[in-house]
Amino acid sequence: MSVAAGLPPCLTAPRPAPLTLAEAQQRFDREATQGVLDTGRYRCRYAVWGDGPPLLFVPGLSDRGDVFVLLTALLSRDFRCITYDLPLGGADRARLHRTTHASLVADALALLDYLRVRQSYLYGASFGSTVALRLLHDHPERFPRGVLQGGFARRPLAPAEWLLARAARHWLGTINRLPLFQTLQRHAHFGPFASRPPDVWRYYLDDDRPIAAVATHALLLHATDLRPILRDVRQPVLLVCGDCDPLVSRSCEEVLLEGLPNAGRVEIGGCGHLPYLTHPEALAEVVRQFLTPPALASGGRQLPGCDFSPEG
């Protein structure tokens, strides 16, 4: 199946005036609960925003949970949105050289356990989709459905990228200080931002991820191959893709569609790799429809096959 049942194959951003970044950030500051959990591997900064079934957002390569602020502002009326930062080193005390893919999975579970969330939906963005896939596979009783945005099961680095990542593990500074960073980002990503206010593009460019963290996680990406486990992920999974994504090819999507027994695909028109920033309205509607089965949409408190705890 190439298109999720009940959802159109290609969506464009809706016509109403888009949610502004300032409005989303103000609501987040006013309504969300924020905290820090020491997982034993790093001090994980997290936020919980909204009411309803829990929905854990797994960020992309070395990202922070803040990148989802526009999307969670739209979904917090229907879901208990849980966002968190991946280990970056420095203030969070992460030992990057000891970070493994398995430890990233364990950290996500530790956060849900700390929040007393027995079951949760999953949203995995880009590299975060590999963490989400592992959670779906290893703990099917806890994760009844998942959304993989810009996702993949295997995406090795090119030889030059691998060599650069190996060297950059030891570099100081942040990614936005690299020469030509803004030029390269404009070439790869600016087009889909054209429909958003300029402050959203500036928000994206203000990328202070440590270079060492990005390099470390890129090497984890290179070493991760989840193709052998796909056939055992039985839960419904939705792939959300941009029609002009410069980073994840259609071949990556086809691997997921062919390997996952119960997967569908939705494509957002005019969209690249960052729909949570460029097309949050369209993305929120896709996620809401997919994660709201009929029993919940009709006013039921419990989803079929799900056992959400009262506090979760």
C-alpha positions as CSV (number, residue, x, y, z in Angstrom):
1,M,0.0,0.0,0.0
2,S,1.5,3.3,-1.0
3,V,-1.1,5.6,0.5
4,A,-2.6,5.4,3.9
5,A,-6.3,4.5,3.9
6,G,-8.5,7.6,4.2
7,L,-5.7,10.1,3.5
8,P,-5.0,11.8,0.1
9,P,-1.7,10.9,-1.5
10,C,-0.5,14.5,-1.8
11,L,-1.3,17.3,0.5
12,T,-0.5,21.0,0.2
13,A,-0.4,23.6,3.0
14,P,-3.9,24.8,3.9
15,R,-5.1,28.3,2.8
16,P,-5.8,29.8,6.3
17,A,-3.2,32.2,7.8
18,P,-0.4,30.0,9.2
19,L,0.4,29.8,12.9
20,T,3.1,32.2,13.7
21,L,6.3,31.1,15.4
22,A,5.9,33.8,18.1
23,E,2.4,32.6,18.9
24,A,3.5,29.0,19.2
25,Q,6.5,29.9,21.4
26,Q,4.3,32.0,23.7
27,R,1.7,29.2,24.1
28,F,4.5,26.8,24.8
29,D,6.0,28.9,27.5
30,R,2.6,29.4,29.0
31,E,1.2,25.9,28.8
32,A,3.9,23.3,28.6
33,T,5.6,21.6,31.6
34,Q,9.4,21.5,31.2
35,G,12.0,19.5,33.1
36,V,15.2,17.6,33.0
37,L,15.7,13.9,33.5
38,D,19.1,12.3,34.3
39,T,18.9,9.1,32.3
40,G,22.3,8.0,33.6
41,R,23.8,8.8,30.3
42,Y,22.9,12.5,30.0
43,R,20.7,15.1,31.4
44,C,17.7,15.0,29.1
45,R,15.7,18.2,28.7
46,Y,12.1,17.5,28.0
47,A,8.7,19.1,27.7
48,V,5.1,17.9,28.0
49,W,2.3,19.9,26.3
50,G,-1.3,19.2,25.9
51,D,-4.0,16.7,26.8
52,G,-5.1,13.4,25.4
53,P,-3.2,10.2,24.3
54,P,0.6,10.6,24.7
55,L,2.6,11.2,21.6
56,L,6.4,11.0,21.8
57,F,8.4,13.1,19.3
58,V,11.8,11.6,18.6
59,P,14.0,14.4,17.0
60,G,16.3,14.1,14.1
61,L,20.1,14.2,13.9
62,S,21.3,15.9,17.1
63,D,18.1,18.0,17.3
64,R,16.4,19.4,20.3
65,G,12.7,19.1,21.0
66,D,12.2,22.8,20.3
67,V,12.2,22.1,16.5
68,F,8.6,20.7,16.9
69,V,7.1,23.9,18.5
70,L,4.9,24.8,15.6
71,L,3.7,21.2,15.1
72,T,3.0,20.5,18.8
73,A,1.2,23.9,19.1
74,L,-1.3,22.5,16.6
75,L,-1.5,19.0,18.1
76,S,-1.5,19.8,21.8
77,R,-5.3,20.2,21.8
78,D,-5.7,16.5,20.9
79,F,-2.5,14.8,22.2
80,R,-0.2,15.0,25.2
81,C,2.9,16.0,23.2
82,I,6.2,14.9,24.7
83,T,9.4,16.4,23.2
84,Y,13.0,16.0,24.3
85,D,16.6,16.7,23.3
86,L,19.0,14.1,22.0
87,P,22.4,14.0,23.8
88,L,24.6,16.8,22.6
89,G,27.4,17.0,25.1
90,G,28.5,20.0,27.2
91,A,25.7,21.2,29.5
92,D,23.8,18.0,29.3
93,R,26.9,16.0,30.4
94,A,26.5,13.5,27.6
95,R,29.6,11.4,26.9
96,L,29.2,11.4,23.2
97,H,31.9,8.7,22.6
98,R,29.8,6.3,24.6
99,T,26.5,7.1,22.7
100,T,25.0,4.1,20.9
101,H,21.8,3.6,19.0
102,A,20.7,1.3,21.7
103,S,21.3,4.0,24.3
104,L,19.1,6.4,22.4
105,V,16.3,3.9,22.5
106,A,16.9,3.3,26.2
107,D,16.8,7.0,26.9
108,A,13.4,7.4,25.2
109,L,12.0,4.6,27.3
110,A,13.5,6.1,30.4
111,L,11.7,9.3,29.8
112,L,8.4,7.6,29.3
113,D,8.9,5.6,32.4
114,Y,9.7,8.7,34.4
115,L,6.6,10.4,33.1
116,R,4.6,7.2,34.0
117,V,3.5,6.7,30.4
118,R,2.7,3.1,29.8
119,Q,1.7,3.5,26.1
120,S,2.4,6.2,23.6
121,Y,2.1,7.0,19.9
122,L,5.4,7.7,18.2
123,Y,6.5,10.4,15.8
124,G,10.1,9.9,14.5
125,A,11.7,12.6,12.4
126,S,14.5,11.6,10.0
127,F,17.2,9.9,12.1
128,G,14.6,9.8,14.9
129,S,12.6,7.4,12.7
130,T,15.3,4.7,13.3
131,V,14.8,5.1,17.1
132,A,11.0,5.0,16.6
133,L,11.3,1.8,14.5
134,R,13.4,0.1,17.2
135,L,10.8,1.1,19.8
136,L,7.9,-0.2,17.7
137,H,9.8,-3.5,17.2
138,D,11.1,-4.1,20.7
139,H,8.0,-2.9,22.6
140,P,4.9,-3.4,20.5
141,E,2.7,-3.5,23.7
142,R,3.8,0.1,24.5
143,F,3.6,1.7,21.0
144,P,0.4,1.0,19.1
145,R,1.0,3.3,16.1
146,G,3.9,5.3,14.6
147,V,4.5,8.2,12.2
148,L,7.9,8.2,10.4
149,Q,8.6,11.5,8.8
150,G,11.5,11.6,6.3
151,G,12.2,8.1,7.6
152,F,14.5,5.3,6.6
153,A,15.7,1.9,7.8
154,R,19.2,2.3,6.4
155,R,21.0,5.4,5.1
156,P,24.8,5.0,4.9
157,L,27.1,8.0,4.5
158,A,29.0,8.5,1.4
159,P,32.8,7.9,1.8
160,A,33.6,11.6,2.0
161,E,30.8,12.2,4.5
162,W,32.1,9.3,6.7
163,L,35.6,10.7,6.7
164,L,34.4,14.2,7.5
165,A,32.2,12.8,10.4
166,R,35.2,10.9,11.8
167,A,37.3,14.0,11.9
168,A,34.5,16.3,13.1
169,R,33.9,14.2,16.3
170,H,36.7,16.2,17.8
171,W,35.8,19.7,16.6
172,L,34.7,22.4,18.8
173,G,31.9,24.9,18.0
174,T,28.4,24.7,16.6
175,I,27.2,23.7,13.2
176,N,26.0,27.2,12.3
177,R,29.5,28.5,12.6
178,L,30.8,26.4,9.9
179,P,31.9,28.1,6.7
180,L,29.2,28.1,4.0
181,F,26.6,26.7,6.4
182,Q,23.9,29.2,5.5
183,T,24.7,29.0,1.8
184,L,24.4,25.2,1.8
185,Q,21.2,25.3,3.8
186,R,19.7,27.8,1.5
187,H,20.5,25.7,-1.5
188,A,19.1,22.5,0.1
189,H,16.1,23.8,2.1
190,F,15.0,27.4,1.4
191,G,12.4,26.7,-1.2
192,P,9.8,25.1,1.1
193,F,10.2,27.9,3.6
194,A,9.1,30.5,1.1
195,S,5.4,30.2,2.2
196,R,6.4,30.8,5.9
197,P,7.2,34.1,7.6
198,P,10.9,35.0,7.5
199,D,11.4,34.4,11.2
200,V,10.8,30.6,10.7
201,W,13.8,30.5,8.3
202,R,15.9,32.4,10.7
203,Y,14.8,30.1,13.5
204,Y,16.0,27.1,11.4
205,L,19.4,28.8,10.6
206,D,20.0,29.6,14.3
207,D,21.3,26.0,14.5
208,D,23.6,25.8,17.5
209,R,24.0,22.0,17.6
210,P,27.5,21.1,18.5
211,I,29.6,19.9,15.6
212,A,30.9,16.9,17.6
213,A,27.3,15.7,18.4
214,V,26.2,16.0,14.8
215,A,29.3,14.0,13.7
216,T,28.8,11.3,16.4
217,H,25.1,10.8,15.5
218,A,25.9,10.8,11.8
219,L,28.3,7.9,12.4
220,L,25.5,6.1,14.3
221,L,23.3,6.6,11.3
222,H,25.9,5.1,9.1
223,A,26.2,2.0,11.3
224,T,22.4,1.4,11.7
225,D,20.6,-1.1,9.5
226,L,17.0,-1.9,10.6
227,R,15.9,-3.7,7.4
228,P,16.0,-7.1,9.1
229,I,13.4,-6.1,11.7
230,L,10.9,-4.4,9.5
231,R,8.8,-7.5,8.8
232,D,8.2,-7.9,12.6
233,V,6.8,-4.4,13.1
234,R,3.1,-5.2,12.9
235,Q,1.6,-1.9,14.1
236,P,0.1,0.6,11.7
237,V,2.9,2.9,10.5
238,L,2.5,6.1,8.4
239,L,5.3,7.4,6.3
240,V,5.1,11.2,5.8
241,C,7.2,12.4,2.9
242,G,8.0,15.7,1.2
243,D,7.8,15.7,-2.6
244,C,11.1,17.6,-2.8
245,D,13.0,16.1,0.1
246,P,16.8,16.6,-0.7
247,L,18.0,14.2,2.0
248,V,15.8,11.1,1.9
249,S,15.3,9.5,-1.4
250,R,12.2,7.6,-2.6
251,S,14.2,4.4,-2.5
252,C,14.5,4.8,1.2
253,E,10.8,5.1,1.5
254,E,10.3,2.0,-0.8
255,V,12.4,-0.1,1.6
256,L,10.0,0.8,4.4
257,L,6.9,0.3,2.4
258,E,8.0,-3.1,1.2
259,G,9.4,-4.2,4.6
260,L,6.7,-3.0,7.0
261,P,3.6,-5.2,6.9
262,N,1.1,-2.4,7.8
263,A,2.5,0.8,6.3
264,G,1.1,3.6,4.3
265,R,2.5,6.7,2.7
266,V,1.4,10.4,2.5
267,E,3.2,13.0,0.5
268,I,3.0,16.7,1.3
269,G,3.3,18.9,-1.8
270,G,5.9,21.6,-2.0
271,C,7.6,20.2,1.0
272,G,11.2,19.2,1.7
273,H,12.8,17.5,4.8
274,L,11.4,19.8,7.5
275,P,7.6,19.8,7.3
276,Y,7.3,20.5,11.0
277,L,8.7,24.0,10.2
278,T,7.5,24.6,6.7
279,H,4.1,22.8,6.5
280,P,3.0,22.3,10.2
281,E,-0.7,22.8,9.4
282,A,-0.8,20.1,6.7
283,L,1.4,17.8,8.8
284,A,-0.7,18.2,11.9
285,E,-3.8,17.2,10.0
286,V,-2.1,14.1,8.6
287,V,-0.9,13.1,12.1
288,R,-4.2,13.8,13.7
289,Q,-6.2,11.8,11.2
290,F,-3.8,8.8,11.4
291,L,-3.6,8.7,15.2
292,T,-7.3,9.2,15.8
293,P,-9.1,5.9,15.2
294,P,-12.9,6.0,15.1
295,A,-13.4,5.0,18.7
296,L,-11.5,8.1,19.9
297,A,-13.0,10.4,17.3
298,S,-16.5,9.5,18.4
299,G,-15.7,10.4,22.0
300,G,-14.4,7.1,23.4
301,R,-11.8,7.4,26.1
302,Q,-9.8,4.3,25.2
303,L,-8.4,3.3,21.8
304,P,-8.9,-0.3,20.5
305,G,-5.9,-2.4,21.6
306,C,-4.5,0.4,23.7
307,D,-4.3,0.8,27.5
308,F,-3.3,4.4,28.2
309,S,-2.8,4.9,31.9
310,P,-4.8,7.7,33.5
311,E,-1.7,9.7,34.3
312,G,-0.3,9.1,30.8
